[in-house]
């Protein structure tokens, strides 16, 4: 079982690491994504298609966001 403190630390470090990554080349699909408060955005696609880059670019448009990577070995 994962402790609450561990989960909070994982979320904190994942968000910090995401914000440190390069912004990359602006994606065309970024213009088509409408951000609506209170709704989740799910980005899916094949490997190496630019999902993480698109996500990083979306975070620049948002004031407050949550990020959780389920591939983290700590969880």
C-alpha positions in Angstrom: 0.0 0.0 0.0 1.3 3.5 -0.9 1.4 6.1 1.8 -0.4 9.4 1.2 2.9 11.2 1.8 4.6 9.1 -0.9 1.9 9.9 -3.4 2.1 13.6 -2.7 5.9 13.5 -3.2 5.5 11.6 -6.5 2.9 14.1 -7.8 5.1 17.0 -6.8 8.3 15.7 -8.4 6.5 14.5 -11.6 5.0 18.0 -12.1 8.4 19.6 -11.4 10.1 17.3 -14.0 7.4 18.0 -16.5 7.9 21.8 -16.2 11.7 21.3 -16.7 11.3 19.5 -20.0 11.8 21.4 -23.3 8.8 23.1 -24.9 9.6 21.8 -28.3 8.2 22.8 -31.7 4.7 24.1 -31.4 2.2 21.4 -32.5 -0.6 22.2 -35.0 -3.2 20.3 -32.8 -2.5 22.7 -29.9 -4.8 25.2 -31.7 -7.7 22.7 -31.8 -7.7 21.8 -28.1 -10.2 23.7 -26.1 -9.4 24.0 -22.4 -12.6 23.9 -20.3 -12.3 24.3 -16.5 -13.4 21.2 -14.5 -12.8 18.8 -17.4 -10.0 16.3 -17.9 -8.0 16.2 -21.2 -6.8 12.8 -22.3 -4.0 12.6 -24.8 -3.5 9.2 -26.4 -1.6 7.9 -29.4 1.1 5.7 -30.7 4.6 5.7 -29.2 6.8 8.7 -30.0 4.0 10.7 -31.6 4.6 13.8 -29.5 2.0 13.3 -26.8 4.4 14.5 -24.0 5.5 17.5 -26.1 1.9 18.5 -26.7 1.1 18.1 -23.0 4.1 20.3 -22.1 2.8 23.0 -24.5 -0.7 22.7 -23.0 0.7 23.4 -19.5 2.0 26.7 -20.7 -1.6 27.7 -21.5 -3.0 26.7 -18.1 -2.7 28.4 -14.7 -3.4 25.3 -12.6 -3.1 21.7 -13.7 -2.5 18.3 -12.3 -0.2 15.7 -13.8 0.3 12.0 -12.9 2.4 9.5 -14.7 1.3 6.0 -13.9 4.6 4.5 -15.3 6.5 5.9 -12.2 8.0 2.9 -10.4 7.2 4.5 -7.0 3.5 3.9 -7.6 
